[in-house]
Amino acid sequence: MSSRRSFVRQMGLGLASSSLAAESLAAQPRRRRGSERLLVENPQHPVPAPLGSDRLPLAWYQAQSRRLREQARARGVDAILLQSDVNLVYFTGCFRGSGERTTWVLMPTSESDTAYWFSPAIDRDLITSWWCTENTYYFCYPHAEGAFPNRGELPGRTNRVDLWEWVLKHLADRGLAGKTIGLDRELVPSAQRTFDRVLPGAKASDIGDLCLKMQVIKTPEEIALTQRAYRYFDLVHAFARDYILEHGTSTTDYQVGQALSSYGINLMMRDVKRDGKPHSAVGMEVTGNYVRTGVATAYPHPNQFFHARIRRGQPVYVNCDILLGGYGGEGYRNYILLPSTPAHDKMWQVVADTVQMMVEEVKPGAICSDVARKIHAYQIKQGMQEFIYHRPGHGQGQNFVGHQPPFIALGDHSVIEEGMTFSVEPGLYDEKSGIGINPSDRLVVLKDRAVLMSRIPFSKEWSYLRV
């Protein structure tokens, strides 16, 4: 215990910054200590993005936009107008969020590397410093006609501007009346009426399916950056496990979550190149907000604040979400603090079995609903039916999109393809006994199989702790 205590203190428990974290992490070997020694190497893992590749480059986003333009042009689309934040980030690489201040980017399909923005003034420097052919901005939301205090233009009370009409008028000025405009949404009747009035003869074509399909099938560059993020997952979970072993019943679930979040951020930020300006250190997070212990683990979607002391004989659920350059996802592990009970042991084993089943069953050509049916059938055969609350997994997105089609669910009959990624969480929850077990990892679908992207084992040696 003394060696572990020394190691954990070196790592900087609580809010520390770790000197160990400065070691080359993503692609090079490092000396393992503490729980890191239990991590399991997998030669089938994709090669992680190297240090220095902290986000996808602009050229990647421009290539994706060209692919989208080509597919939209094949449908007769003359220009693409993207509005959702998810698509704006994915097809331009400009990390930002709109909120109520709606933003659009126009990409004519006859042009290859142009991006015409229509945005609020609050983001004008952020947008023009990235990939921007031209930016036309309104002042703020709600926008008043002719009011631009940033330019010294402050008329008396004027009409509120309909921003949808505003952006469509700019499209009309660009000669797009009578053309086919590809939108990433289906227009509601009122928006369609405005579209028809401002762009007479134009046609609105919903290309949201094209946008989504491209995001569902990850490119090799996306997978490499995701794998890099999961290298951090490995070390963050090893840290959290050592933290629990060191502090035992003198700590709370809240403290564990705060400690792993701080450790993980410091770990990543020692690797990430940044200058404090926009477009570096983007799409980053390490969260431990849902670390919980005791009866709180027995609820798949709890609504209470987690601040309970860790106790022997109780489960601990260590949740962590990590993103690097918008890529990563979720990685959860459950612990049982000895002594365990037969109910704990049975539930843990069934979950471990179904995790392995998902690894074996998810592969190119398999049907999502068939995989889900096999998982649920096994859970029922083991007498766990009353503890089943949700599907075994979901597609994992990028850029803060946690859930993405397709789903490992009974109602999703999608065919699994190479490049898809899924969460692995065939969880079970027993509210009466006060225990829930729902580990999560990320499966990446390769040419002939799927592999878990973390090196964190699903073993009793890892999961059963004596404190």
C-alpha positions in Angstrom: 0.0 0.0 0.0 2.9 2.4 0.7 4.1 2.1 -2.9 0.7 2.8 -4.2 0.3 5.7 -1.9 3.6 7.1 -3.1 2.6 6.6 -6.8 -0.8 8.2 -6.4 0.6 11.2 -4.6 3.1 11.6 -7.4 0.2 11.6 -9.9 -1.3 14.6 -8.1 -4.4 13.5 -6.4 -7.3 15.9 -6.3 -6.5 19.0 -8.4 -2.8 18.2 -9.1 -0.8 18.4 -12.2 1.2 15.3 -12.8 4.8 15.2 -13.9 4.2 11.7 -15.2 1.6 13.1 -17.5 4.3 14.8 -19.5 5.6 11.5 -20.8 4.9 10.8 -24.4 1.5 9.2 -24.3 -0.4 8.5 -27.5 1.9 6.4 -29.5 5.0 5.6 -27.5 5.5 3.2 -24.6 5.8 4.5 -21.1 6.8 2.9 -17.8 3.6 1.5 -16.2 2.8 2.0 -12.5 -0.1 1.1 -10.3 -3.2 0.1 -12.1 -1.6 0.9 -15.4 0.2 -2.5 -15.1 -3.2 -4.2 -15.6 -4.0 -2.6 -18.9 -4.2 -5.1 -21.8 -2.5 -4.4 -25.1 -4.5 -5.2 -28.2 -2.5 -5.5 -31.4 -5.7 -5.1 -33.4 -6.1 -1.5 -32.2 -6.0 1.2 -34.9 -2.8 3.2 -34.8 -3.5 6.3 -32.7 -2.9 9.8 -34.0 0.5 10.9 -33.0 1.3 13.7 -30.5 0.9 17.0 -32.3 -2.2 15.9 -34.2 -4.6 17.2 -31.6 -7.4 17.9 -34.1 -8.2 17.1 -37.7 -6.5 19.5 -40.2 -8.4 22.0 -42.3 -7.6 20.0 -45.4 -9.6 17.0 -44.0 -12.7 19.2 -43.4 -12.4 20.7 -46.9 -12.2 17.2 -48.4 -15.4 16.2 -46.5 -17.1 19.3 -47.8 -16.1 18.3 -51.4 -17.5 14.9 -50.9 -20.8 16.3 -49.7 -20.9 18.7 -52.6 -20.4 15.9 -55.0 -23.1 13.8 -53.5 -25.5 16.7 -53.4 -24.7 17.7 -56.9 -25.7 14.2 -58.0 -29.1 14.9 -56.6 -29.4 18.1 -58.7 -28.5 20.5 -55.8 -26.9 23.8 -56.8 -25.9 25.0 -53.4 -25.8 23.6 -49.8 -26.9 25.7 -46.9 -25.9 24.1 -43.6 -27.5 25.3 -40.3 -27.1 22.7 -37.5 -24.1 23.1 -35.3 -23.2 19.5 -35.7 -22.9 19.8 -39.5 -21.2 23.2 -39.4 -18.4 21.8 -37.3 -18.2 18.5 -39.2 -18.0 20.1 -42.7 -16.0 23.2 -41.9 -13.9 22.4 -38.8 -14.8 25.7 -37.1 -15.7 24.7 -33.5 -18.4 26.9 -32.2 -22.0 26.7 -31.0 -24.9 28.9 -32.2 -27.5 28.7 -29.4 -30.2 31.2 -30.3 -27.8 33.1 -32.6 -28.3 31.0 -35.7 -25.4 30.6 -38.1 -25.4 29.3 -41.7 -22.6 28.4 -44.2 -23.3 28.3 -47.9 -21.3 25.9 -50.1 -22.1 26.1 -53.9 -21.8 22.6 -55.4 -20.0 24.1 -58.5 -17.2 25.4 -56.2 -14.7 23.2 -54.3 -13.2 25.0 -51.4 -15.4 28.0 -50.7 -17.4 28.7 -47.5 -19.7 31.7 -47.4 -20.8 32.3 -43.8 -23.9 34.1 -42.4 -23.4 34.6 -38.7 -23.9 36.7 -35.6 -21.3 39.4 -35.0 -20.2 37.7 -31.8 -18.4 35.0 -33.9 -17.1 37.2 -36.7 -13.4 37.0 -35.7 -13.6 33.3 -34.9 -15.1 32.5 -38.3 -12.9 34.8 -40.4 -9.7 33.5 -38.8 -10.6 29.9 -39.9 -11.9 28.9 -43.3 -14.0 31.7 -44.6 -14.4 32.9 -48.2 -16.8 35.6 -47.0 -18.7 36.4 -43.8 -22.0 38.4 -43.8 -23.1 39.1 -40.2 -26.1 40.4 -38.3 -25.4 42.1 -35.0 -27.1 39.8 -32.4 -30.2 38.0 -31.6 -32.8 39.4 -31.8 -31.4 41.6 -34.6 -32.9 45.0 -35.2 -32.9 46.3 -38.8 -29.9 48.5 -39.5 -28.6 48.3 -35.9 -24.8 47.7 -35.8 -23.5 49.5 -32.7 -20.1 47.9 -33.4 -19.9 50.0 -36.5 -21.4 53.1 -34.9 -24.8 52.5 -36.5 -27.5 53.0 -33.9 -30.8 54.0 -35.4 -34.0 54.6 -33.4 -36.4 51.7 -32.7 -36.5 49.6 -35.9 -38.2 46.4 -36.9 -36.9 43.0 -35.7 -35.3 41.0 -38.5 -36.6 37.6 -39.4 -33.2 35.9 -39.7 -34.4 33.1 -41.9 -35.8 35.6 -44.3 -32.5 37.6 -43.9 -30.3 34.7 -45.0 -32.6 33.7 -47.9 -32.4 37.3 -49.2 -28.7 37.0 -49.3 -29.0 33.8 -51.3 -31.3 35.6 -53.7 -28.7 38.3 -54.1 -26.3 35.5 -55.1 -28.6 34.4 -57.9 -30.0 31.3 -56.2 -33.7 32.1 -57.0 -34.9 29.2 -59.2 -32.1 27.0 -58.0 -32.1 23.8 -55.8 -30.9 24.5 -52.3 -29.7 21.6 -50.2 -30.7 22.0 -46.6 -29.7 19.8 -43.6 -33.3 19.9 -42.4 -36.8 19.5 -43.6 -38.6 22.9 -43.6 -41.7 23.4 -41.5 -44.6 25.0 -43.3 -43.9 28.5 -42.2 -40.2 28.3 -43.1 -41.2 26.8 -46.5 -43.6 29.7 -47.2 -40.8 32.2 -46.5 -38.5 30.2 -48.7 -41.0 30.2 -51.6 -41.6 33.9 -51.2 -38.0 35.1 -51.0 -36.5 32.6 -53.6 -39.3 32.2 -56.2 -38.9 29.1 -58.3 -36.3 27.6 -56.0 -36.6 24.1 -54.5 -35.6 23.1 -51.0 -33.9 19.6 -50.9 -33.3 17.9 -47.6 -29.8 16.4 -47.7 -29.7 15.7 -44.0 -29.3 12.0 -44.8 -26.1 12.6 -46.7 -24.7 14.6 -43.9 -25.5 11.9 -41.3 -24.2 9.0 -43.4 -20.8 10.6 -43.8 -20.6 11.1 -40.0 -21.7 7.6 -39.2 -18.9 6.0 -41.3 -15.7 7.3 -39.7 -12.7 7.9 -41.9 -9.2 6.5 -40.9 -8.2 10.0 -39.6 -11.2 10.1 -37.3 -10.6 6.7 -36.0 -6.9 7.5 -35.4 -7.8 10.6 -33.3 -10.5 8.6 -31.5 -7.9 5.9 -30.6 -5.6 8.6 -29.3 -8.4 9.8 -27.0 -8.9 6.3 -25.7 -5.2 6.1 -24.7 -6.1 8.9 -22.3 -9.1 6.9 -21.2 -6.8 4.1 -20.2 -4.7 6.3 -18.0 -7.5 8.2 -16.5 -9.3 5.0 -15.4 -6.1 3.6 -14.0 -5.7 6.9 -12.1 -9.3 6.6 -10.8 -8.8 3.0 -9.7 -5.7 3.9 -7.8 -7.4 6.9 -6.3 -10.2 4.6 -4.9 -7.7 2.1 -3.6 -5.7 4.8 -1.9 -8.5 6.8 -0.4 -11.0 4.1 0.3 -13.9 5.0 2.5 -12.4 8.4 3.3 -13.5 9.9 -0.1 -16.7 10.5 -1.9 -17.9 9.8 -5.4 -17.9 13.5 -6.1 -14.2 13.7 -5.2 -13.3 10.8 -7.4 -15.0 12.5 -10.3 -13.4 15.8 -9.7 -10.0 14.2 -9.3 -10.1 12.1 -12.5 -11.4 15.2 -14.5 -8.6 17.3 -13.3 -6.0 14.6 -13.9 -7.3 13.9 -17.3 -7.3 17.5 -18.4 -3.8 18.1 -17.2 -2.7 14.9 -18.9 -4.1 15.9 -22.2 -3.1 19.6 -22.0 0.6 18.6 -21.5 0.4 17.0 -25.0 -1.8 19.5 -26.8 -0.1 22.3 -28.8 -1.9 25.6 -28.2 -1.3 29.4 -28.2 -4.5 30.6 -26.4 -6.1 31.7 -29.7 -9.0 30.1 -31.5 -8.8 26.8 -33.4 -6.2 25.0 -31.2 -7.2 22.9 -28.1 -10.7 22.7 -29.6 -13.4 20.0 -28.9 -11.8 19.0 -25.6 -13.3 17.7 -22.4 -12.7 15.2 -19.6 -15.8 14.9 -17.4 -16.4 12.8 -14.3 -19.8 14.3 -13.4 -21.6 11.0 -13.2 -19.2 9.1 -11.0 -21.5 7.6 -8.3 -21.7 5.0 -5.6 -24.3 3.0 -3.7 -27.9 3.0 -4.7 -27.3 5.8 -7.2 -25.7 3.3 -9.5 -29.0 1.4 -9.8 -30.6 4.1 -12.0 -29.6 4.4 -15.6 -30.6 8.0 -15.9 -30.4 9.4 -12.3 -31.4 13.0 -11.5 -29.9 13.5 -8.1 -26.6 15.2 -7.3 -23.8 12.7 -6.5 -22.0 13.3 -3.2 -22.0 10.1 -1.2 -19.2 8.5 0.7 -17.7 5.4 -0.7 -18.4 2.3 1.5 -17.3 -1.3 1.6 -19.8 -3.7 0.1 -21.1 -0.9 -2.2 -20.7 -0.5 -6.0 -18.9 2.4 -7.5 -19.6 3.5 -11.0 -16.8 5.5 -12.6 -18.1 7.4 -15.6 -15.8 9.4 -17.8 -16.3 11.2 -21.1 -13.2 12.3 -23.1 -12.9 14.3 -26.3 -9.8 15.4 -28.1 -10.4 17.6 -31.2 -14.0 16.5 -31.0 -13.2 12.8 -31.0 -13.4 10.3 -28.2 -16.5 9.3 -26.5 -17.4 7.5 -23.3 -15.6 5.0 -21.1 -17.2 3.7 -18.0 -16.2 1.0 -15.5 -17.9 -0.4 -12.5 -16.3 -1.5 -9.2 -17.5 -3.7 -6.4 -15.9 -2.8 -3.1 -15.5 -6.1 -1.2 -17.2 -7.9 0.4 -19.5 -8.6 -2.5 -22.8 -10.5 -2.5 -24.1 -13.3 -4.8 -26.4 -10.8 -6.4 -23.5 -8.5 -7.2 -21.4 -11.3 -8.5 -24.2 -12.7 -10.8 -25.0 -9.3 -12.3 -21.3 -8.5 -12.8 -20.7 -11.8 -14.6 -23.8 -11.4 -16.9 -22.7 -7.9 -17.9 -19.1 -9.1 -18.6 -20.4 -12.0 -20.7 -22.6 -9.7 -22.8 -19.8 -7.2 -23.3 -17.8 -10.1 -24.9 -20.8 -11.1 -26.9 -21.1 -7.7 -28.4 -17.4 -7.7 -29.3 -18.0 -11.0 -31.1 -21.3 -10.2 -32.7 -20.7 -6.7 -34.0 -19.0 -7.0 -37.4 -19.6 -5.9 -41.0 -22.8 -7.4 -42.4 -24.4 -8.1 -39.1 -27.8 -6.6 -38.3 -28.1 -4.2 -35.4 -31.4 -5.7 -34.2 -30.1 -9.2 -34.4 -27.1 -8.3 -32.1 -29.5 -6.7 -29.6 -31.8 -9.7 -29.6 -28.9 -12.1 -28.8 -27.8 -9.9 -25.9 -31.3 -9.5 -24.5 -31.9 -13.3 -24.9 -28.8 -14.1 -22.9 -29.8 -11.6 -20.2 -33.3 -13.2 -19.9 -31.8 -16.7 -19.9 -29.7 -15.7 -16.9 -32.8 -14.4 -15.0 -32.0 -10.7 -15.4 -35.1 -9.6 -17.3 -36.4 -7.2 -14.6 -33.0 -5.4 -14.5 -33.0 -4.6 -18.3 -33.8 -0.9 -18.9 -32.3 -0.1 -22.3 -30.7 -1.2 -25.5 -27.1 -2.7 -25.4 -25.5 0.1 -27.4 -25.7 3.2 -29.6 -23.7 4.6 -32.4 -21.1 7.1 -31.2 -20.7 10.5 -32.8 -18.2 13.2 -32.9 -18.0 16.9 -31.8 -20.0 16.5 -28.6 -22.6 14.3 -30.3 -22.7 11.3 -27.9 -25.5 9.3 -29.5 -25.7 8.7 -33.2 -27.4 6.1 -35.5 -27.4 3.3 -35.9 -28.3 1.7 -32.6 -27.7 -1.8 -31.2 -31.4 -2.0 -30.5 -34.4 -4.2 -31.3 -36.0 -1.6 -33.6 -32.9 -0.8 -35.7 -32.4 -3.1 -38.6 -29.4 -1.3 -40.0 -26.6 -3.3 -41.5 -23.3 -2.8 -39.7 -20.5 -1.4 -41.9 -16.8 -0.9 -41.6 -16.0 2.4 -40.0 -19.0 2.5 -37.7 -18.4 2.9 -34.0 -20.7 1.8 -31.1 -20.9 2.2 -27.4 -20.9 -1.1 -25.4 -23.2 -0.8 -22.5 -25.4 -3.9 -21.9 -26.2 -2.5 -18.5 -28.3 -4.0 -15.7 -29.9 -2.2 -12.8 -31.4 -3.5 -9.5 -33.0 -0.7 -7.6 -34.2 -2.9 -4.8 -30.6 -4.2 -4.1 -29.1 -0.8 -4.8 -26.7 -1.9 -7.5 -26.3 -1.1 -11.2 -23.5 -2.3 -13.6 -23.1 -0.6 -16.9 -19.5 -0.4 -18.2 -19.0 1.3 -21.5 -16.3 1.2 -24.1 -16.2 2.0 -27.8 -16.3 -0.6 -30.5 -14.8 0.3 -33.8 -15.8 -1.9 -36.8 -12.9 -3.0 -38.9 -12.9 -5.0 -42.1 -13.9 -8.4 -40.5 -14.5 -7.7 -36.8 -14.9 -5.1 -34.2 -12.4 -4.2 -31.4 -12.8 -2.3 -28.1 -10.7 0.8 -28.3 -9.6 0.9 -24.6 -7.1 -1.3 -22.9 -9.0 -1.4 -19.7 -9.9 -5.0 -18.8 -13.3 -6.4 -18.0 -11.9 -8.7 -15.3 -12.6 -9.3 -11.6 -9.0 -8.4 -10.9 -9.7 -4.9 -12.2 -13.3 -4.5 -10.9 -13.3 -6.1 -7.4 -11.5 -3.8 -5.0 -10.5 -4.3 -1.4 -10.3 -0.9 0.4 
